[in-house]
Amino acid sequence: MKIAFIGLGNMGLPMAQNLARAGFAVAGFDLAAGQMDALAAVGGERADSAAAAVAGSDVVITMLPASRHVESTYLGEGGVLDYAAPGTLFIDCSTIAPDAARKVEAAAAARGFAMIDAPVSGGTGGAQAGTLTFMVGGAAADLDRARPLLEKMGRNIFHAGGSGAGQTVKVCNNMLLGILMAGTAEALRLGMANGMAPTVLSEIMAKSSGRNWVLEVYNPCPGVMDSAPSSRGYRGGFGVDLMLKDLGLAVENALSVGASVPVGALVRNLYDLHSKAGNGGLDFGSIFNLLGANSNSNAHA
């Protein structure tokens, strides 16, 4: 089986590498040549263009930053649909608007192709370890075709419903994640301002009713959790601008369906301020810095 993988960023590269290590023939394309070199180092192939990667492939996987990138890759002049072989399965793992996912799927279906939206959760650590969660929208039969590949990249695979349903779940999940990150950072800052050590706070709250994924896996306070981006200068991980984009998708979707997301909208505004202050490329846990720069000085050792 030949696989084209378009978009080798912080998430896409380790996902593609896991497929190559599993023995699949993976041709990767990214605008950053170094990312393609990293794929080639584990047995993948470099493609000169997205079109070259797609030509002759059985499956095409895309992992791109936003709706506009997905739409231009699939629907733009000379898009990948123009170069795909009959019977190709398309899997879009990007996080985009549900309406955009349905638009692209409809265009693929009109050309006789099968397509599913399969956004992921689990962060860069999950991508590297092959333990991602996939939230899949599309036909069950198309998910069955994709499952052998998804199982090499993830541990949990959920069929959310028809086209766009995977993106709907992802938008809801990432809105909640942004809220949890901001709330956790705020709680830690409050305790630290009262002289509490963040390690003690985190340990107690992680075993109490405030328990959440951020406390357990992705602590935003530097030095509390060695594996978290906060302990390496908020480098790597999931960027502020990507979280801002996802929170914007949630707010836009809520407006389109008449739902109320006041807390999500507030957190989106916080991330907007944080991004505009020049922090867009940092991990989203750096919202901790926006909520009080001097709390560490009051913490007990």
C-alpha positions, 0 to 999 in steps of 0.5 A: 500500500502506497501512502501520500502524507501531506503536511509534516509538522509537529504532528504530521511528521511523527504520524508519518514516521510511525507509518513508515516504521510499520512498513508502509511505503510513505511519500511525504511532502512539506514546505520545510525540506528538513521535515521530509529529511526526517521522514526519509531517515526512517524509511519514507520517501521525499516528494517534490510536490503534493501532486507527486506524492499523491500520484499512484498512491492508494491513500492520501493523508493530510495534516494541515494548519487550517481550513483554508489550507485544506481547501486549497490543497484539495480544491485549488487549481491543480489540487490533489484531487486532480492527481489521485488515482481512481479508488484513492481514499483521502483521510484529512487529520487536520482540525478545520471547520465542520462545514469545510470538511463537508465541502471537501468531502462532497467535492471528493465524492463528486469525483468518485473518491472516498474521504473521511475527516479524522482529526486527532487528540493526544498532542505531539507526545501521542503522535510520537508514541502512536497513541493518538485518539482519532475522531472520525466522520464519514462512512463506516466502510471508509473508516474500515479501509482506513483503520489499519493505518489509523491503528499504527498512529493511534490507540483510540478510534471513534466513529463520530458519525457522517462527514464533518462529525469528526471535526465537530467533536474535535472543535468541542474537545479543543474548546474544552481543552483551552478552557481547562488550560486557562482554568488550571493556569489560573488556579495554579497562579492563585495558589502560588500567590498565596505561597503554595508550591506548584508541585504541591498544588498540582499533586493535590488538585490532580487527586481532587475534584479539579482533576483534569488532563492538563494537571495530569499530563501537560502542566503549564507551570515550568518545572512541575512536569519535565515532559511538558512543554512548559519545562522546555521554554514552551517550545514544541507542543501545541501552539498558541496560534493553533489553539486560538484558531480552534477556539475561533472555530468553536465560536464560529460554529456556535454562532452558526448553530445558535449555541452559547459558548460564553466561557469558550469565547472568553478563553478565545479572547485571552489567547488572542491577547496572548498571541498579539503580545508575540507568543503565538509560536509558543505552546498553548500552556504559556497562557500561564505567563499571561495570568501573572508573571511574579507568582513564582517569587511567592512559592515555597520551595 
